[in-house]
Amino acid sequence: MPLFGFEGDNAREKVIVLLTMCFALAMAMLDNTVVNVALPTISDKLGAGVSGLQWIVDGYVLALASLLLTGGILGDRYGRKKIFLSGLAVFTLASLGCGLSQAPDSSSRSGPSRGSARRSSCRAPCQSSR
């Protein structure tokens, strides 16, 4: 009986990879949504202006977009699982840094770290097996 449409000896592994990718994508979307919802509070509590808020969002997106292919290359070279887990760890630590920041400039510095880590954890497992 096919498991989620996958057949063969490695159907279980394929399902695990699929669910892991769905989880990684959901985390990326959730993180982006949380940051955008929190922008008014960041502006009020940390005194960030429009420019500071733009850097908080754009730093994350810029790092994610510019390093997405690099995450795939690193996954091919060093192993997809290792790059995924290291990207997830860096993303978690950078998100903690953003959450504990007391000034908008420290949030805008941690944002690119989250974006670069996110590219590793989003891109590495979805590369096709060779």
C-alpha positions as CSV (number, residue, x, y, z in Angstrom):
1,M,0.0,0.0,0.0
2,P,1.5,3.4,-1.0
3,L,2.4,5.8,1.8
4,F,1.3,9.3,0.8
5,G,1.6,8.2,-2.8
6,F,5.2,7.0,-2.4
7,E,6.0,3.4,-3.2
8,G,9.1,1.3,-2.9
9,D,11.6,0.4,-0.2
10,N,12.4,4.0,0.7
11,A,8.8,5.3,0.8
12,R,9.1,6.1,4.6
13,E,12.3,8.2,4.0
14,K,10.6,10.1,1.2
15,V,7.6,10.9,3.5
16,I,10.0,12.1,6.3
17,V,11.8,14.4,3.8
18,L,8.5,15.7,2.5
19,L,7.2,16.4,6.1
20,T,10.5,18.0,7.1
21,M,10.3,20.3,4.1
22,C,6.7,21.2,4.9
23,F,7.8,22.0,8.5
24,A,10.7,24.2,7.3
25,L,8.6,26.1,4.9
26,A,5.9,26.6,7.6
27,M,8.6,27.9,10.0
28,A,9.9,30.4,7.4
29,M,6.4,31.7,6.6
30,L,5.5,31.9,10.3
31,D,8.6,33.8,11.1
32,N,8.0,36.3,8.4
33,T,4.4,36.7,9.5
34,V,5.4,37.1,13.2
35,V,7.9,39.9,12.3
36,N,5.4,41.7,10.2
37,V,2.7,41.5,12.9
38,A,5.2,42.7,15.5
39,L,6.4,45.8,13.6
40,P,3.9,48.2,15.3
41,T,5.0,47.0,18.7
42,I,8.7,47.2,17.7
43,S,8.1,50.7,16.6
44,D,6.4,51.7,19.9
45,K,8.5,49.9,22.4
46,L,11.9,50.3,20.8
47,G,11.3,53.6,19.1
48,A,12.1,52.4,15.7
49,G,11.3,54.7,12.8
50,V,10.1,53.6,9.3
51,S,13.7,53.2,8.2
52,G,14.6,51.0,11.1
53,L,11.5,48.8,10.5
54,Q,12.4,48.5,6.9
55,W,15.9,47.3,7.8
56,I,14.5,44.7,10.2
57,V,12.4,43.2,7.5
58,D,14.7,43.8,4.5
59,G,17.8,42.5,6.2
60,Y,16.1,39.1,6.7
61,V,14.7,38.9,3.2
62,L,17.9,40.1,1.6
63,A,20.0,37.5,3.4
64,L,17.5,34.8,2.6
65,A,17.3,35.6,-1.1
66,S,21.0,36.2,-1.7
67,L,22.2,33.0,0.1
68,L,19.5,30.6,-1.0
69,L,21.7,29.0,-3.7
70,T,24.7,28.9,-1.4
71,G,22.7,26.7,1.0
72,G,22.0,24.2,-1.7
73,I,25.7,24.1,-2.7
74,L,26.7,23.6,0.9
75,G,24.1,20.9,1.2
76,D,25.6,19.1,-1.8
77,R,29.1,19.5,-0.5
78,Y,28.8,18.8,3.3
79,G,25.5,16.9,3.5
80,R,22.0,18.1,3.4
81,K,21.1,16.9,6.9
82,K,24.1,18.6,8.5
83,I,23.4,21.9,6.7
84,F,19.7,21.7,7.6
85,L,20.4,21.1,11.3
86,S,23.1,23.8,11.5
87,G,20.9,26.3,9.7
88,L,18.0,25.5,12.1
89,A,20.3,26.0,15.1
90,V,21.7,29.3,13.8
91,F,18.1,30.4,13.0
92,T,16.9,29.6,16.5
93,L,19.8,31.5,18.1
94,A,19.4,34.5,15.9
95,S,15.6,34.6,16.5
96,L,16.4,34.5,20.3
97,G,18.8,37.4,19.7
98,C,16.1,39.3,17.9
99,G,13.6,38.6,20.7
100,L,15.9,39.7,23.4
101,S,17.1,42.9,21.7
102,Q,16.5,46.2,23.4
103,A,17.2,48.4,20.4
104,P,16.0,48.4,16.8
105,D,19.6,48.4,15.4
106,S,20.3,45.1,17.2
107,S,17.1,43.6,15.7
108,S,18.2,44.7,12.2
109,R,21.6,43.1,12.8
110,S,20.1,39.8,13.9
111,G,17.6,39.7,11.0
112,P,20.2,38.8,8.3
113,S,21.5,36.0,10.5
114,R,18.0,34.6,10.7
115,G,17.7,35.0,6.9
116,S,21.0,33.3,6.1
117,A,20.2,30.5,8.5
118,R,16.8,30.1,7.0
119,R,18.2,29.7,3.6
120,S,20.3,26.7,4.8
121,S,17.4,25.0,6.5
122,C,15.0,25.7,3.7
123,R,17.2,24.9,0.7
124,A,19.5,22.0,1.8
125,P,17.0,19.1,2.2
126,C,15.0,20.0,-1.0
127,Q,17.9,19.4,-3.3
128,S,17.3,16.3,-5.4
129,S,19.3,13.2,-4.6
130,R,22.1,12.3,-7.0
